[in-house]
Amino acid sequence: MSQSARESNEESTAPLRRSNTQRSVHARELFQRYDTDRDGQISLMELRNLISSENYAQDLPPSAVSRIMQTADTNENGYLDYKEFKEMVNSKEWQAIMNRAMQQYIRYTVPARPVDVVDFGEYEREYTCWPPAVGMIIISIIEVVTFFVDLINASTVNADGPLAKQLIYSPYRRFEAWRYLTYMFVHVGVVNLIVQLMLGVPLEMVHKWWRVLLIYFAGVIAGSLGTSITDPYVFLAGASGGVYAILLAHIATIIMNWSEMSVAPYQLAVFLILIVSDVGMAIYNRYFTDTEQVVGYSAHFAGALAGLLLGINVLRNIRKQDWEKKLWWASIVIYVVLMAAAIIWNICYTDYYPVQDKQ
């Protein structure tokens, strides 16, 4: 081998050697940390301490820990020496175990599975914390800041703070087109905030932040457009359209990844119960109570429809099937037609709306 070839080969393999060195150092540090009796071996009890210290004990039954021990203990002496421990922590099985805490996040929103079931469906394996799921968190922070600014300066219940007045959707100021979107930043409660974080963040962990935000914004706009057509005199404040888009996007995910999800029927049932109960309460408050606050429940329906149709197209489909391709085309055509019709209606049929206040 020539000198230049050797140098080139050394340069190409150097990063790999450094990576292996870093992994070895990490494995050595872990081994020494949990070899509590310093006998150069990790017992079953010490392995359980290792897992429990990383908050995995609640998710792994003792039988699973024992199986890990048996698999890693290649010489079957009941202990892990450093070599066996290093091979274990570098294995794919161990990496999957160490990702369980993150994968458990979504499982806490649905009925628990039997404790002796430790496997996941193909969909659940896609959960990852990198890149960080910060899209819905940033949106929520902006909404909280807006809430407190208005709380300091006026009442947030009636959405009459300085920011709310500039951001809410007003049927009397439809010419200020930004209001079709910015009303999402005005909040008179915390329910939407909690729901969008608990449901939006898990979606981001599988489908990436930009897909989730695209659906969220589409739901917000669909909510204001739908309300402007069905309730032309109703003001809008809050992110119900976006939240319902996220809810129905979850259902779209369940539809497209039914065979890849481990608890798809339970998730579908939970989301449907949540949607029906919330919409039912909104309709009840609108027509059967004396409350002075008019709830634009049309935004719920329009945002939900946008989330369902767009979710089928935008969110990741783990394994595509022929019928899903037909559903994809049908949903995108319906979504485009409905949005175009709503926009054209708002632009062309001005007599349908209140006289605009341009002062």
C-alpha positions as CSV (number, residue, x, y, z in Angstrom):
1,M,0.0,0.0,0.0
2,S,1.4,3.5,-0.9
3,Q,2.0,6.2,1.7
4,S,-0.8,8.3,0.3
5,A,-3.2,5.4,0.3
6,R,-2.3,4.6,3.9
7,E,-2.9,8.2,4.9
8,S,-6.2,8.3,3.1
9,N,-7.3,5.0,4.8
10,E,-6.2,6.4,8.2
11,E,-8.2,9.6,7.7
12,S,-11.3,7.7,6.7
13,T,-11.2,5.3,9.7
14,A,-10.2,7.9,12.3
15,P,-13.7,9.1,13.1
16,L,-14.8,5.5,13.5
17,R,-12.0,4.8,16.0
18,R,-12.8,7.9,18.0
19,S,-16.5,6.9,18.0
20,N,-15.6,3.4,19.3
21,T,-13.4,4.9,21.9
22,Q,-16.1,7.2,23.1
23,R,-18.5,4.3,23.4
24,S,-16.0,2.3,25.3
25,V,-15.4,5.1,27.7
26,H,-19.1,5.5,28.2
27,A,-19.5,1.7,28.8
28,R,-16.6,1.6,31.2
29,E,-18.0,4.5,33.2
30,L,-21.4,2.9,33.4
31,F,-19.9,-0.4,34.4
32,Q,-17.8,1.1,37.2
33,R,-20.7,3.2,38.4
34,Y,-23.1,0.2,38.9
35,D,-20.5,-2.4,39.9
36,T,-21.2,-1.3,43.4
37,D,-19.3,-4.0,45.2
38,R,-16.2,-3.4,42.9
39,D,-15.8,-7.1,42.2
40,G,-15.4,-6.5,38.4
41,Q,-18.8,-8.1,37.8
42,I,-22.4,-6.9,37.6
43,S,-25.0,-9.1,39.3
44,L,-28.7,-9.3,38.5
45,M,-29.4,-7.0,41.5
46,E,-26.9,-4.4,40.3
47,L,-28.4,-4.6,36.8
48,R,-31.8,-3.9,38.2
49,N,-30.4,-0.9,40.1
50,L,-28.9,0.3,36.8
51,I,-32.3,0.2,35.1
52,S,-34.2,1.6,38.0
53,S,-31.8,4.5,38.3
54,E,-32.7,5.6,34.8
55,N,-36.5,5.4,35.6
56,Y,-37.1,2.3,33.6
57,A,-38.2,0.0,36.4
58,Q,-41.8,1.0,36.2
59,D,-41.9,0.0,32.5
60,L,-39.9,-3.2,32.7
61,P,-41.1,-6.1,34.9
62,P,-38.6,-8.2,36.8
63,S,-39.0,-11.0,34.2
64,A,-37.8,-8.7,31.4
65,V,-34.8,-7.7,33.4
66,S,-34.0,-11.4,34.0
67,R,-34.2,-12.0,30.3
68,I,-31.8,-9.2,29.6
69,M,-29.4,-10.7,32.1
70,Q,-29.7,-14.1,30.5
71,T,-29.1,-12.8,27.0
72,A,-26.1,-10.7,28.0
73,D,-24.6,-13.4,30.3
74,T,-22.9,-15.4,27.5
75,N,-20.8,-17.6,29.9
76,E,-24.0,-18.2,32.0
77,N,-22.3,-17.6,35.4
78,G,-25.0,-15.3,36.7
79,Y,-22.8,-12.2,36.4
80,L,-21.8,-9.7,33.7
81,D,-18.1,-9.0,33.3
82,Y,-17.0,-5.8,31.6
83,K,-16.8,-7.5,28.1
84,E,-20.3,-8.8,28.4
85,F,-21.6,-5.5,29.8
86,K,-20.0,-3.6,26.9
87,E,-21.5,-5.8,24.3
88,M,-24.9,-5.5,26.0
89,V,-24.9,-1.6,26.1
90,N,-23.8,-1.5,22.4
91,S,-26.5,-3.9,21.3
92,K,-29.6,-2.8,19.4
93,E,-31.8,-4.5,22.0
94,W,-30.3,-2.4,24.8
95,Q,-30.7,0.8,22.8
96,A,-34.4,-0.1,22.3
97,I,-34.8,-0.6,26.1
98,M,-33.2,2.8,26.9
99,N,-35.6,4.5,24.5
100,R,-38.6,3.0,26.4
101,A,-39.1,6.0,28.6
102,M,-39.6,8.2,25.6
103,Q,-41.9,5.7,24.0
104,Q,-44.0,5.4,27.1
105,Y,-45.0,9.0,26.8
106,I,-47.8,8.3,24.4
107,R,-48.8,5.0,26.0
108,Y,-49.9,6.9,29.2
109,T,-52.6,8.6,27.1
110,V,-54.3,5.3,26.3
111,P,-55.3,2.3,28.4
112,A,-52.3,0.4,29.7
113,R,-51.3,-2.9,28.2
114,P,-50.5,-6.0,30.3
115,V,-47.3,-5.5,32.3
116,D,-45.7,-8.6,30.8
117,V,-45.9,-7.2,27.2
118,V,-42.6,-5.5,26.5
119,D,-42.7,-5.2,22.7
120,F,-44.0,-2.3,20.6
121,G,-45.6,-2.0,17.3
122,E,-43.7,-0.6,14.3
123,Y,-45.3,2.8,14.7
124,E,-44.2,3.2,18.4
125,R,-40.6,2.3,17.4
126,E,-40.5,5.5,15.4
127,Y,-40.7,7.8,18.4
128,T,-37.6,9.8,18.8
129,C,-36.5,12.9,20.8
130,W,-34.2,14.1,18.1
131,P,-34.7,16.5,16.6
132,P,-36.4,17.9,19.7
133,A,-40.2,18.2,19.5
134,V,-40.4,21.9,20.1
135,G,-42.9,23.2,17.6
136,M,-46.0,22.9,19.8
137,I,-44.0,24.0,22.8
138,I,-43.0,27.3,21.1
139,I,-46.6,27.9,20.0
140,S,-47.8,27.3,23.5
141,I,-45.3,29.6,25.0
142,I,-46.4,32.4,22.6
143,E,-50.0,31.8,23.7
144,V,-49.1,31.9,27.4
145,V,-47.2,35.1,26.9
146,T,-50.1,36.7,25.1
147,F,-52.4,35.5,27.9
148,F,-50.4,37.1,30.6
149,V,-49.9,40.4,28.7
150,D,-53.7,40.7,28.4
151,L,-54.2,39.5,32.0
152,I,-52.1,42.4,33.2
153,N,-53.8,45.0,31.0
154,A,-57.4,43.8,30.9
155,S,-59.8,40.8,31.3
156,T,-58.9,37.6,29.5
157,V,-62.3,36.2,30.0
158,N,-63.9,38.6,27.5
159,A,-60.7,38.7,25.3
160,D,-60.6,42.5,25.5
161,G,-56.9,42.9,26.2
162,P,-54.7,45.0,23.9
163,L,-53.2,42.0,22.1
164,A,-56.6,40.2,21.9
165,K,-58.2,43.1,20.2
166,Q,-55.5,43.0,17.5
167,L,-55.4,39.2,17.1
168,I,-59.0,37.8,17.5
169,Y,-61.1,36.9,14.4
170,S,-63.7,39.7,14.2
171,P,-66.5,39.4,11.6
172,Y,-66.4,43.2,11.5
173,R,-62.7,43.4,10.5
174,R,-62.4,40.6,8.0
175,F,-60.3,42.8,5.8
176,E,-57.5,42.3,8.3
177,A,-56.6,38.9,6.9
178,W,-54.1,38.0,9.6
179,R,-57.0,37.5,12.0
180,Y,-58.0,34.3,10.3
181,L,-54.8,32.8,11.8
182,T,-53.7,35.0,14.8
183,Y,-56.9,34.4,16.8
184,M,-55.2,31.1,17.8
185,F,-52.9,33.1,20.1
186,V,-55.7,34.5,22.2
187,H,-56.7,32.1,25.0
188,V,-59.5,32.3,27.6
189,G,-58.7,28.9,29.2
190,V,-56.0,26.3,29.5
191,V,-57.8,23.2,28.1
192,N,-56.6,23.8,24.6
193,L,-53.1,24.4,25.8
194,I,-52.9,21.2,27.7
195,V,-54.5,19.1,24.9
196,Q,-52.2,20.5,22.1
197,L,-49.1,19.8,24.2
198,M,-50.1,16.3,25.2
199,L,-51.2,15.3,21.7
200,G,-49.0,17.6,19.5
201,V,-45.7,16.7,21.1
202,P,-46.1,12.9,20.5
203,L,-47.0,13.5,16.9
204,E,-43.9,15.6,16.4
205,M,-41.8,12.8,17.9
206,V,-42.8,10.5,15.0
207,H,-43.8,12.9,12.2
208,K,-41.4,15.8,12.8
209,W,-42.4,19.3,13.9
210,W,-43.0,20.9,10.5
211,R,-45.7,18.3,9.6
212,V,-47.5,18.9,12.8
213,L,-47.4,22.7,12.6
214,L,-48.6,22.6,9.1
215,I,-51.7,20.6,10.2
216,Y,-52.1,22.8,13.2
217,F,-52.1,26.1,11.2
218,A,-54.3,24.5,8.5
219,G,-56.8,23.6,11.2
220,V,-56.7,27.2,12.6
221,I,-57.4,28.7,9.2
222,A,-60.0,26.2,8.4
223,G,-61.7,27.0,11.7
224,S,-62.0,30.7,11.0
225,L,-63.1,30.1,7.4
226,G,-65.7,27.6,8.4
227,T,-67.0,29.8,11.2
228,S,-67.2,32.8,8.8
229,I,-69.5,30.8,6.5
230,T,-71.7,29.1,9.1
231,D,-71.6,31.7,11.8
232,P,-70.9,35.0,10.1
233,Y,-71.4,37.2,13.2
234,V,-69.4,35.1,15.6
235,F,-66.0,36.3,17.0
236,L,-63.2,33.7,17.4
237,A,-60.6,33.5,20.1
238,G,-58.5,30.4,21.0
239,A,-56.9,27.5,19.2
240,S,-59.8,25.1,18.9
241,G,-59.4,24.8,15.2
242,G,-55.8,23.8,15.5
243,V,-56.4,21.6,18.5
244,Y,-59.1,19.7,16.7
245,A,-56.8,19.4,13.7
246,I,-54.2,17.7,15.9
247,L,-56.9,15.4,17.4
248,L,-58.1,14.3,14.0
249,A,-54.6,14.1,12.7
250,H,-54.0,11.4,15.4
251,I,-57.0,9.6,14.0
252,A,-55.6,9.9,10.5
253,T,-52.4,8.4,11.8
254,I,-54.3,5.5,13.3
255,I,-56.1,4.9,10.0
256,M,-52.9,5.0,8.0
257,N,-50.9,2.9,10.4
258,W,-53.5,0.6,11.9
259,S,-51.6,-2.6,11.4
260,E,-48.4,-1.0,12.6
261,M,-49.7,0.4,15.9
262,S,-49.9,-1.8,19.0
263,V,-53.0,-0.3,20.6
264,A,-54.8,1.4,17.7
265,P,-58.4,0.4,18.7
266,Y,-57.9,1.9,22.2
267,Q,-56.4,5.1,20.9
268,L,-59.2,5.5,18.4
269,A,-61.8,5.0,21.1
270,V,-60.2,7.5,23.5
271,F,-59.9,10.2,20.8
272,L,-63.5,9.7,19.6
273,I,-64.9,9.9,23.2
274,L,-62.8,13.1,23.8
275,I,-64.0,14.7,20.6
276,V,-67.7,13.8,21.0
277,S,-67.9,14.9,24.6
278,D,-66.1,18.3,23.9
279,V,-68.2,19.1,20.9
280,G,-71.3,18.0,22.7
281,M,-70.5,20.4,25.6
282,A,-69.8,23.3,23.2
283,I,-73.2,22.8,21.4
284,Y,-75.0,22.4,24.7
285,N,-73.5,25.7,26.1
286,R,-74.4,27.4,22.8
287,Y,-78.0,26.5,22.6
288,F,-79.2,25.3,26.0
289,T,-77.6,27.6,28.6
290,D,-77.9,31.3,29.3
291,T,-74.1,31.9,29.0
292,E,-73.3,35.2,27.4
293,Q,-70.1,33.8,25.8
294,V,-70.9,32.5,22.3
295,V,-68.8,29.5,21.4
296,G,-68.0,29.1,17.7
297,Y,-68.2,25.4,17.6
298,S,-68.0,25.5,13.8
299,A,-64.3,26.0,14.2
300,H,-64.1,22.6,16.0
301,F,-65.7,20.9,13.0
302,A,-63.8,22.7,10.3
303,G,-60.5,22.3,12.1
304,A,-61.2,18.6,12.7
305,L,-62.0,18.0,9.0
306,A,-58.9,19.8,7.9
307,G,-56.8,17.8,10.4
308,L,-58.3,14.5,9.1
309,L,-57.9,15.3,5.4
310,L,-54.5,16.9,5.6
311,G,-53.2,14.4,8.2
312,I,-53.7,11.5,5.8
313,N,-51.5,13.4,3.3
314,V,-48.9,15.1,5.4
315,L,-48.2,12.6,8.3
316,R,-45.9,9.7,7.7
317,N,-47.3,6.4,6.7
318,I,-45.1,3.7,8.0
319,R,-46.1,1.1,5.5
320,K,-48.1,2.1,2.4
321,Q,-50.9,-0.1,1.0
322,D,-52.9,0.2,-2.2
323,W,-56.1,1.3,-0.6
324,E,-54.2,4.0,1.3
325,K,-53.0,5.5,-1.9
326,K,-56.6,5.9,-3.1
327,L,-57.5,7.4,0.2
328,W,-54.6,9.8,-0.1
329,W,-55.8,11.2,-3.4
330,A,-59.4,11.4,-2.3
331,S,-58.5,13.3,0.8
332,I,-56.2,15.8,-0.9
333,V,-58.8,16.6,-3.6
334,I,-61.6,17.1,-1.0
335,Y,-59.3,19.3,1.1
336,V,-58.3,21.5,-1.8
337,V,-61.9,21.9,-3.1
338,L,-63.3,22.7,0.4
339,M,-60.5,25.3,1.2
340,A,-60.8,26.9,-2.2
341,A,-64.6,27.2,-1.9
342,A,-64.3,28.7,1.6
343,I,-61.7,31.3,0.4
344,I,-63.7,32.2,-2.7
345,W,-66.9,32.5,-0.6
346,N,-65.2,34.9,1.9
347,I,-63.8,37.1,-1.0
348,C,-66.8,37.2,-3.2
349,Y,-69.9,37.2,-1.0
350,T,-69.3,40.3,1.0
351,D,-73.0,41.1,1.4
352,Y,-73.3,37.9,3.5
353,Y,-71.2,39.5,6.3
354,P,-71.6,42.5,8.6
355,V,-70.6,45.9,7.4
356,Q,-66.8,46.2,7.9
357,D,-65.5,48.6,10.6
358,K,-62.5,50.3,9.0
359,Q,-62.0,53.0,11.6
